[in-house]
Each structure stands twice: as structure tokens, then as C-alpha cells.
Amino acid sequence: MCNERIQTVHFLLLIFIRIIITIVPQFVYSTAQEREKLVESERKWLDERCRKIVDLKRSVCKDGETFCIINQKGVDPLSLDIFAKEGILCLRRAKRRNM
């Protein structure tokens, strides 16, 4: 059980944004190298997005404040790791009726 108490929380609601790597079936690639390039470029794009969210947290939160992301879509494990290292709480697959 956690003994810490959160006093001030800043929320970021991500309603239509998906922070997860997916291979879209419409993309056609003929070789494994093309597929790897696609996955690599998508990873770079996601890392940049996560970096922007971390920068937002750093600019908004003072010492002792917490940042929480509530997302209706999924969040991949690498992005969750980036957020956890920055002390950002991330709730994924939240239902709109529960917000």
C-alpha cells in the first residue's frame, strides 16, 4: 500500500489520440526491410509525441505536483515506461462514460 498522498494533480485528457504502435493493414510493403522502416518511423513519431507530453508536464507541474494522462485508446509499453520514469500517471482505455 502506498503511503504517499497526492495533493495537486494536472490532468491531460487524450480522447482520440492513440499512443501505441500499430501496423495498419492498408500499408503495403514488399520486404521485411520496408516493414522495419515503417515500424522504426512510427516509433520515432511516438517518441517525439511522448517527449512533447513530458515537456508539457515539466512546464506545468511544480515540485510536489503530479501529472496524469487519461487516454481512451491504448498506450504501448515503451511509452508507459517513458511516462513512468517522469512520474506521470497514465490511465489507458478509459471509457468516455466514466470521465
Secondary structure by P-SEA (a helix, b strand, c coil): cccccccbbbbbbbcccccccccccccccccaaaaaaaaaaaaaaaaaaaaaaaaaaaacccccbbbbbbbcccccaaaaaaaaaabbbbbcccccccc
